[in-house]
Amino acid sequence: MKERLKQIRDYYGLTQEQFAKRINRTTGFISNVEKGKSGISEDTLQTICHGFQVNENWLRSGKGEMFVRNIQAVNKDQIGQRIKSIRN
């Protein structure tokens, strides 16, 4: 997980201090996680995933995509109905 945490920081161009502030943790905590000296609590993991749109499975295991994709199923009939209602 330590490498993946650094990947998130690098992607967003954040220092350890900036990243720590965004998730309400200390710079020392981030440093220890990235060195493999500390783990991440469930609460912190959820904060990172939510705050940075990171795929929880990827953060935990390295499997899957790094980021969550917000793809919603599109129902063509519903779209047509919405367009009609807007026009009226």
MIKEFI-277829 format. One line per field, with one value per residue: z, y, x of N, C-alpha, C, CB in turn; residue number from 1; residue in three letters. Coordinates in Angstrom, 1 decimal. Each point is the difference from the previous one (the first is absolute). Glycine has a CB too. Layout:
BEGIN
n.z (Z	...) .
n.y (Y	...) .
n.x (X	...) .
ca.z (Z	...) .
ca.y (Y	...) .
ca.x (X	...) .
c.z (Z	...) .
c.y (Y	...) .
c.x (X	...) .
cb.z (Z	...) .
cb.y (Y	...) .
cb.x (X	...) .
pos (NUM	...) .
code (ALA	...) .
This chain:
BEGIN
n.z (0.0	-0.7	-3.0	0.6	1.7	-2.5	-2.0	1.6	-0.1	-3.1	-0.7	1.4	-1.1	3.3	1.0	1.3	0.3	-2.0	1.2	2.9	-0.9	-1.5	2.8	2.5	-0.2	1.4	-2.7	1.9	-1.6	-2.7	1.2	0.9	-2.8	-1.4	2.1	-0.5	2.9	-0.7	-1.0	-1.2	2.9	-1.9	0.3	-2.2	-2.1	-0.1	-0.5	-2.7	-1.2	0.3	-1.0	-2.9	-1.2	1.9	-1.6	3.4	-2.0	-0.3	3.1	0.4	-2.2	-1.4	-1.1	-2.2	-1.7	1.9	-0.1	1.3	-3.3	1.5	-2.3	0.8	-1.5	-2.4	0.8	-3.4	1.9	1.8	-2.6	-1.0	2.7	0.1	-2.8	0.8	2.5	-1.7	-2.0	2.4) .
n.y (-1.2	1.1	0.1	1.2	2.5	0.9	-0.2	2.2	1.9	-0.2	0.7	2.7	0.9	-1.4	0.9	-2.7	2.8	-0.6	-2.8	1.1	2.0	-2.2	-1.7	2.6	-1.0	1.6	0.7	-2.5	-1.4	0.3	-1.2	-2.6	-0.6	0.2	-2.1	-2.4	1.9	-0.6	-2.3	2.2	-0.2	-1.6	3.0	0.0	-1.6	2.1	2.4	-1.2	-0.6	2.9	1.6	-1.4	-0.9	-2.6	-2.3	-0.2	-1.9	2.0	0.2	-3.1	-0.7	2.5	-0.6	2.3	2.1	1.2	0.4	-1.4	-0.4	2.3	-2.8	1.4	-2.8	2.3	-1.0	0.9	0.4	2.2	1.7	0.1	1.1	2.4	1.1	0.1	1.7	2.2	0.5	0.6) .
n.x (0.8	3.0	-0.7	-2.9	1.0	1.8	-2.4	-1.5	2.5	0.4	-3.0	0.3	3.2	0.0	2.9	-0.5	-1.5	-2.3	-0.8	-0.4	-2.2	-1.7	-0.3	-0.3	3.5	2.1	1.2	0.1	-2.3	1.5	2.7	-1.4	-1.4	2.8	1.5	-2.4	-0.6	-3.2	-1.8	-1.4	-1.7	-1.8	0.6	2.2	-1.6	-2.3	1.9	1.1	-2.8	-1.1	2.5	0.4	-3.2	1.7	-1.8	-0.7	1.5	2.4	0.4	0.2	2.0	1.6	-3.3	-0.6	0.8	2.2	-3.2	-2.5	-0.4	-2.2	-0.8	-3.1	-0.7	-0.2	-3.2	0.5	-2.6	1.5	0.8	-3.0	-1.1	2.0	-0.9	-3.1	0.7	1.7	-2.4	-2.1) .
ca.z (0.0	0.1	-1.4	-0.6	0.6	-0.6	-1.4	0.1	0.3	-1.2	-1.0	0.4	0.2	1.4	0.9	1.1	0.9	-0.6	0.0	1.4	0.4	-0.7	0.6	1.4	0.6	0.1	-1.0	0.5	-0.3	-1.4	-0.2	0.5	-0.9	-1.3	0.3	0.4	1.5	0.6	-0.8	-0.1	0.6	-0.9	-0.1	-0.9	-1.3	-0.6	-0.2	-1.2	-1.2	-0.3	-0.3	-1.2	-1.0	-0.2	0.1	1.3	-0.3	-0.5	1.1	0.9	-0.6	-1.3	-1.1	-0.6	-0.4	1.1	0.3	-0.1	-1.2	0.2	-1.2	0.3	-1.1	-0.7	-0.5	-1.1	0.1	1.0	-0.5	-0.9	0.9	0.6	-1.0	-0.2	1.1	0.0	-1.2	0.3) .
ca.y (1.2	1.2	0.5	0.5	1.3	0.9	0.2	1.0	1.3	0.5	0.3	1.3	0.9	0.5	-0.4	-0.8	0.9	0.4	-1.2	-0.3	1.0	-0.3	-1.2	0.3	-0.8	0.7	-0.4	-1.2	-1.2	-0.4	-0.5	-1.4	-0.9	-0.2	-0.8	-1.3	-0.1	0.1	-0.4	1.0	-0.5	0.0	1.4	0.8	-0.6	0.5	1.5	0.1	-0.4	1.0	1.3	0.0	-0.9	-1.2	-1.3	-0.6	-1.3	0.4	0.4	-1.1	-1.2	0.3	-0.6	0.9	1.4	0.9	0.9	-0.5	0.5	0.2	-0.3	-0.4	-0.6	1.0	-0.6	0.9	0.4	1.1	1.3	0.6	0.5	1.2	1.0	0.4	0.8	1.3	0.8	0.5) .
ca.x (-0.8	0.8	0.3	-1.3	-0.2	0.9	-0.5	-1.1	0.6	0.7	-1.0	-0.6	1.0	-0.1	1.1	-0.6	-0.7	-1.2	-0.8	-0.3	-1.0	-1.3	-0.7	0.0	1.0	1.3	1.0	0.7	-0.8	0.2	1.3	0.1	-0.7	0.8	1.1	-0.4	0.0	-1.4	-1.1	-1.1	-1.2	-1.2	-0.5	1.0	-0.2	-1.3	0.2	0.8	-0.8	-1.1	0.5	0.9	-0.7	0.9	-0.6	0.4	0.7	1.3	0.8	0.2	0.7	0.7	-0.7	-1.0	0.4	0.4	-1.0	-1.4	-0.7	-1.4	-0.8	-1.4	-0.7	-0.9	-1.2	-0.3	-1.4	-0.1	0.6	-1.0	-1.0	0.5	0.1	-1.4	-0.5	0.7	-0.5	-1.3) .
c.z (0.0	-1.3	-0.6	0.6	-0.6	-1.5	0.0	0.2	-1.3	-1.1	0.2	0.2	1.4	0.8	1.1	0.9	-0.5	0.0	1.4	0.4	-0.7	0.7	1.6	0.8	0.1	-1.1	0.4	-0.2	-1.5	-0.3	0.5	-0.9	-1.2	0.3	0.4	1.5	0.7	-1.1	-0.1	0.6	-1.0	-0.3	-1.0	-1.4	-0.7	-0.3	-1.3	-1.2	-0.4	-0.4	-1.3	-1.1	-0.4	0.2	1.2	-0.3	-0.4	1.2	0.9	-0.7	-1.2	-1.2	-0.5	-0.4	1.3	0.5	-0.2	-1.3	0.3	-1.3	0.4	-1.3	-0.7	-0.6	-1.0	0.1	1.1	-0.5	-1.0	0.8	0.6	-1.0	-0.4	1.1	0.1	-1.1	0.4	1.1) .
c.y (1.3	0.6	0.6	1.4	1.1	0.3	1.0	1.4	0.6	0.4	1.4	1.1	0.6	-0.5	-0.8	0.9	0.4	-1.1	-0.2	1.0	-0.3	-1.1	0.1	-0.9	0.8	-0.4	-1.2	-1.3	-0.4	-0.5	-1.4	-1.0	-0.3	-0.8	-1.4	-0.2	0.0	-0.5	1.1	-0.6	0.0	1.4	0.8	-0.5	0.5	1.5	0.2	-0.3	1.0	1.3	0.1	-0.8	-1.2	-1.2	-0.7	-1.3	0.2	0.4	-1.1	-1.1	0.3	-0.6	1.0	1.3	0.8	0.8	-0.6	0.7	0.2	-0.2	-0.4	-0.6	1.0	-0.8	1.0	0.5	1.1	1.3	0.6	0.6	1.3	1.2	0.5	0.9	1.4	0.9	0.5	1.0) .
c.x (0.9	0.3	-1.3	-0.3	0.9	-0.5	-1.2	0.5	0.6	-1.0	-0.6	1.1	0.1	1.3	-0.6	-0.8	-1.3	-1.0	-0.5	-1.1	-1.4	-0.8	0.0	0.9	1.3	0.9	0.8	-0.8	0.1	1.4	0.2	-0.7	0.8	1.2	-0.3	0.0	-1.3	-1.0	-1.0	-1.2	-1.1	-0.5	0.8	-0.1	-1.2	0.2	0.8	-0.8	-1.0	0.6	0.8	-0.6	0.8	-0.8	0.5	0.8	1.4	0.9	0.4	1.0	0.9	-0.7	-1.1	0.5	0.3	-1.2	-1.4	-0.5	-1.5	-0.8	-1.3	-0.6	-0.9	-1.2	-0.5	-1.5	-0.1	0.6	-1.0	-1.1	0.4	0.1	-1.4	-0.5	0.6	-0.6	-1.4	0.1) .
cb.z (1.2	2.0	-0.3	-0.4	2.2	1.4	-0.6	1.0	2.4	0.6	-0.2	1.0	-2.3	-0.1	-0.5	-0.1	0.7	-1.5	-1.9	0.5	0.3	-2.2	-2.0	-0.3	-0.8	2.5	-0.6	1.7	1.8	-0.6	0.3	2.3	0.8	-0.9	0.7	-2.2	-0.1	1.5	0.5	-2.1	2.2	0.8	2.4	1.9	0.8	1.3	2.5	1.3	0.7	1.7	2.4	1.4	-0.9	0.8	-2.5	1.1	-0.6	-2.2	-0.1	1.0	0.8	1.3	0.9	1.4	-2.1	-0.9	-0.6	2.6	-1.6	1.9	-1.2	1.8	1.1	-0.5	2.1	-1.4	-0.7	1.8	0.2	-1.7	0.4	1.6	-0.9	-1.3	1.3	0.9	-1.6	-0.7) .
cb.y (-1.3	-0.9	-1.7	-2.4	-1.2	-0.8	-2.3	-1.8	-0.7	-1.5	-2.4	-1.2	0.5	-0.1	2.1	-1.6	0.9	1.6	-1.0	-0.8	1.7	0.8	-1.4	0.8	-2.2	0.2	2.4	1.5	0.7	1.8	2.3	1.0	0.9	2.1	2.1	-0.8	1.1	1.9	-2.4	1.0	1.0	-2.3	-0.1	0.3	-2.0	-1.7	0.4	-0.6	-2.4	-1.1	0.3	0.4	2.0	1.3	-0.2	1.1	-1.0	0.7	2.2	0.4	-1.3	0.0	-2.3	-1.2	-0.2	0.1	1.9	-0.3	-1.1	1.6	-0.7	1.8	-2.3	1.5	-1.3	-1.2	-2.4	-1.8	-0.9	-1.7	-2.3	-1.4	-1.0	-2.1	-2.1	-1.1	-1.4	-2.2) .
cb.x (-1.8	1.0	1.8	-0.8	-0.6	1.9	0.7	-1.5	0.4	1.9	-0.6	-1.9	-0.2	-2.5	1.3	2.0	2.2	1.2	1.2	2.3	1.8	1.1	0.7	-2.3	-1.1	-0.2	0.2	1.0	-1.6	-1.7	0.8	0.2	-2.2	-0.9	1.1	0.8	2.2	0.7	0.3	1.0	0.7	-0.6	-0.9	1.5	1.2	-1.3	0.0	2.1	0.4	-1.5	0.1	2.0	-1.1	2.0	-0.2	-2.0	-2.2	-0.9	-1.1	-2.3	-1.8	2.1	0.4	-1.7	-1.4	2.4	1.5	-0.3	1.7	0.6	2.1	-0.2	0.2	2.0	-0.5	1.7	-0.8	0.2	2.3	0.6	-0.8	1.3	2.1	-0.4	-0.4	2.1	1.3	-1.1) .
pos (1	2	3	4	5	6	7	8	9	10	11	12	13	14	15	16	17	18	19	20	21	22	23	24	25	26	27	28	29	30	31	32	33	34	35	36	37	38	39	40	41	42	43	44	45	46	47	48	49	50	51	52	53	54	55	56	57	58	59	60	61	62	63	64	65	66	67	68	69	70	71	72	73	74	75	76	77	78	79	80	81	82	83	84	85	86	87	88) .
code (MET	LYS	GLU	ARG	LEU	LYS	GLN	ILE	ARG	ASP	TYR	TYR	GLY	LEU	THR	GLN	GLU	GLN	PHE	ALA	LYS	ARG	ILE	ASN	ARG	THR	THR	GLY	PHE	ILE	SER	ASN	VAL	GLU	LYS	GLY	LYS	SER	GLY	ILE	SER	GLU	ASP	THR	LEU	GLN	THR	ILE	CYS	HIS	GLY	PHE	GLN	VAL	ASN	GLU	ASN	TRP	LEU	ARG	SER	GLY	LYS	GLY	GLU	MET	PHE	VAL	ARG	ASN	ILE	GLN	ALA	VAL	ASN	LYS	ASP	GLN	ILE	GLY	GLN	ARG	ILE	LYS	SER	ILE	ARG	ASN) .
